[in-house]
Amino acid sequence: MVKIFLIVLPILFIIGCSDEQDKVEEHVWKEQTGMIEKAKDVEKMLNDAAQQQQKLIEQQTQ
């Protein structure tokens, strides 16, 4: 009976700790992908502004 307890107890600790690590890794991953998406949005906004400015310059030079 004691041997079974000594085998089951470490397994429970491993399972309990692995869940927390998965949540932390998932959270870090979501944060990184969120930052990448924000950077893409900013890049698009800057490109759109540059295109509008280029069109304005072209209109003024004609």
N, C-alpha and C positions, 0 to 999 in steps of 0.2 A: 504494500500500500504506500509506503513512504517512497519507494523507488518510482512509482507512477507519479506521485506528487512532484518529485524532484525533476522528472522529465517534462511534465506538463507546465510547471511554473515558468521555466525559461522560455518555452514556446509562447506562452501568453505574453511575456514581456516583449519578445521580438515582434509579435503581431501588434501589440499596442503601440510600440515605438514606430513601426513602419508606417502606420496610418498618419501620424503627425508629420513625418518626413515627406510623405506624398503631398500633403496639403501645402506644406511650405514650398516645395518645388513647383507645384501647380501655381501657387500664388505668384512666385517669382517669374514664372514663364508668362503668366497673364500680364504682369506689369511690363515686362519687356516687349511683348507684342503690342500692348497698348501704346507704349512710347513710339514704336515703329509706325503704327498707324497715325499717331499725331504728327510725326515727322513727315509722313507722306502727305497728309492734309495741308501742312504748312508749305511744303514744296509745291503742291498744286496751286495753292493760293498765290505764292510768289510768281510762279510761271504765268498764271492768268494775269496778274498785275503787269508783268513785263510785256506780255502780248498786247494788252490794252495800251500801254505806254508806247509801244512800237507802232501800233496803228495810229495813235494820235500824232506821233512824229511824222509818219508817212502822209497823213492828211494835211498837216501844216506845211509840208514841203511841196505839195502839189499845187 
